[in-house]
């Protein structure tokens, strides 16, 4: 699931190159990192590095469509600069041409493995030029096609931002039970597993997305059985939860300390159901003491504290967001923007397709007075 390595600052360009390639970043970005690594051109040494470290160590069979696009861009870049292309790169590109049809690339329907490396910089005590990186790797099967029927299996900017938030402020989640709505590929859940939270509940309302999410948990050694419990403990669950049909008594049973969501404020038709779910999960005033005692075994250590929600979202349509705010106000939910007061670390500096400035972080609580 994760690998922690210490890398000297001199290796930062190669670290960004490898990380961008394994994350299936745009070939334009990866080639740019390769150029930086070579001091302005993609030398034979850089090409050998790409061949040995990037291509030979990745799951090439699964990512052939991406590899074809990358090699095409890489070869054109090298040739246009008048440099010699390694035979191995030519041969692999020819193999990709024979194995991957152009219509497969156009459709973008093939799910691919993407490996995201969260990079934690730590300055050395004596020399500011000596920078060390601790690396957390998360492998996900997902779609590169974000808008044609496979949205739940895509990586969205808000999911990356929320994951950085969790890893930047692990103390917020310590000894807390956490429930995520619209968990998608499961990235947030894998990051929550790195904190000291007491329980993680991942939910989604699409069965195919849920199946892919469970596969991703297995890829990251967080396998669940058919009931949603982990094989080793009951601290992680993966459950089917459609917002529109979720029963109140079912939601009450979860009793999370923290509710999480990424890019869930997008469809006006879904917002009334989403806000209802938030209100039920965050409202505790009508729960009597007898109920709390009989359910004590299911409660987290933070039961005496008011539950909160952290929602990362890109505001694409202001009318949709204002509609969400109006619905939240009717349910006595207080929404505050904490983007500037709780900025996460930039743990994905090589993911150039991820525009952090477009994502806002909101804290939601129930106003019970």
HELIX and SHEET records of a PDB file:
HELIX    1   1 UNK A    9  UNK A   11  5                                   3    
HELIX    2   2 UNK A   12  UNK A   22  1                                  11    
HELIX    3   3 UNK A   27  UNK A   37  1                                  11    
HELIX    4   4 UNK A   44  UNK A   49  1                                   6    
HELIX    5   5 UNK A   50  UNK A   55  3                                   6    
HELIX    6   6 UNK A   64  UNK A   80  1                                  17    
HELIX    7   7 UNK A   87  UNK A   99  1                                  13    
HELIX    8   8 UNK A  102  UNK A  107  1                                   6    
HELIX    9   9 UNK A  151  UNK A  153  5                                   3    
HELIX   10  10 UNK A  157  UNK A  168  1                                  12    
HELIX   11  11 UNK A  170  UNK A  173  1                                   4    
HELIX   12  12 UNK A  187  UNK A  192  1                                   6    
HELIX   13  13 UNK A  207  UNK A  219  1                                  13    
HELIX   14  14 UNK A  243  UNK A  245  5                                   3    
HELIX   15  15 UNK A  248  UNK A  254  1                                   7    
HELIX   16  16 UNK A  268  UNK A  282  1                                  15    
HELIX   17  17 UNK A  289  UNK A  294  1                                   6    
HELIX   18  18 UNK A  296  UNK A  298  5                                   3    
HELIX   19  19 UNK A  318  UNK A  330  1                                  13    
HELIX   20  20 UNK A  356  UNK A  358  5                                   3    
SHEET    1   A 2 UNK A 111  UNK A 123  0                                        
SHEET    2   A 2 UNK A 131  UNK A 143 -1                                        
SHEET    1   B 7 UNK A 236  UNK A 240  0                                        
SHEET    2   B 7 UNK A 199  UNK A 204  1                                        
SHEET    3   B 7 UNK A 177  UNK A 181  1                                        
SHEET    4   B 7 UNK A 258  UNK A 262  1                                        
SHEET    5   B 7 UNK A 308  UNK A 314  1                                        
SHEET    6   B 7 UNK A 359  UNK A 366 -1                                        
SHEET    7   B 7 UNK A 333  UNK A 337 -1                                        
END                                                                             
